[in-house]
Amino acid sequence: MTIVPMGNLYLQEAKGDHMEYVLSLKRQIEEVIPRIVQRTLEASLEREVDQWLARKRHKRRRKSKRHEVKEYCSRCYSHDRRKFQRNGHYVRGLTTRWGQLEIARPQVKCECGGNVKLNFKTIRARQRIWEDVAIEVQAEYGRGCSYRQIKFHLDERLGTSFSLRTLNRRVLQGAKQEIVFNLVGWESVPPIVRLDGIWITVMFATGETYEDSLKRKRPVKQGKRIPILAAQGVWPDTGKTALLAWTLADGEDTDSWQQFLEQLYCAGLTPENGLKLLTTDGSTGFRAAYQNIYWMVSHQRCVFHKLRNVAKAIRIPAGLDRQAAREFRSSFLREAARIWQEPDEHSARLLLANFCESWKSKQSRAIITLCRDIDDTLTFYAVQEQAAQLDLYWPAHLLRTTSPLERMFREFRRRFRNAILFHSPLGAQAATAQIAKNFS
């Protein structure tokens, strides 16, 4: 723990009515905070020097054996820190979210007179913008703000001028810190994993160039729709969910899904570690990849997507107006949804048979759509029985649908809707990484 001496902070007496009083107090607080931040950073730098020299200020050096450190003197190249001592400070500017600060950075010299370069954790060498600004820039970008909007907010609040190139570098720096396959740690492997993809538009270089108005060579880019494949873990005994992994893929074909599933498997998401069920929306590319990687794990097709396909296949009887047609479709779907609300698989199949028998002559196309791959939608019953044998209760609504993952995608869609498109895969990766942090 570091004690930061703040000294005396004087606040002038605020006057006026309530609003004037509050505004006056707010201005004084804004003037005090930068000083507190400055002293805190300087105290952190001094603590690092104390730890590195193994002695506090004004304390004698121990006459012990030679102690080598990684840092060295620039003149005699000695690594023995017993020969090193403090050499005052030099002032440098630092931009933080609290404003422009003048930080007194400690210096260390050798007994021969040479300088010793220290690598501080608090402030890196030649750093002019502190990490809190970079974090704020990445967060604003993740919330859907453009570079110009971020620049306007920072320039107005900090009284400085950020270039668009600087902001772009800070945003892409956040993407470089996140690998393409962003797998977060978890305490235990989730028994249930939901898988789905969301599509975005990204500009890719075609290999050609053109000259802009300033005669600069610019790459020719073309927009392409690519998906973000995501995996959401579910712990049904507690109801906890978390975004496990995501990746930018070329498509939702077999190769893209297989690469993603292989990475999940190598990361420890295996049946030996407790994985019981994979829930998807029925993508044809996923099915082939699933057979290659997770053939030993049960597969549940999302009931919501099944009912949505059935809704598209319903034929509205002639003579019904819009409201009556909507009520007819809703009534049909509610009756079909009861199939997956039965307490066990046997009852569900009996209800399915009766439902198909009563509607096959009137809604043949909808019944064919309903019965297609119907076994995959009933897998969750067997998984529930396996959990019950272990005295665990796993609610059906956590097993049979990917709708919670779709609801998580709403925030992604809101961000991507504001951006319209991304000018590079790295920019799309940076935005996705910022949004994904809220669900990990």
Secondary structure, 3 states (H helix, E strand, C coil): CCCCCCCCCCCCCCCCCHHHHHHHHHHHHHHHHHHHHHHHHHHHHHHHHHHHHCCCCCCCCCCCCCCECCCCECCCCCCEHHHEEEEEEEEEEEEECCEEEEEEEEEEEECCCCEECCCCCCCCCCCCECHHHHHHHHHHHHCCCCHHHHHHHHHHHHCCCCCHHHHHHHHHHHHHCCCCCCCCCCCCCCCEEEEEEEEEEEEEEEEEEEECCCCCEEEEEEEEEEEEEEEEEEECCCCEEEEEEEEECCCCCHHHHHHHHHHHHHCCCCHHHCCCEEEECCCHHHHHHHHHHCCCCEEEECHHHHHHHHHHHCCCCCCCCHHHHHHHHHHHHHHHHHHHHCCCHHHHHHHHHHHHHHHCCCCHHHHHHHHCCHHHHCHHHHHHHHHHHCCCCCCHHHCCCCHHHHHHHHHHHHHHHHHCCECCHHHHHHHHHHHHHHHC
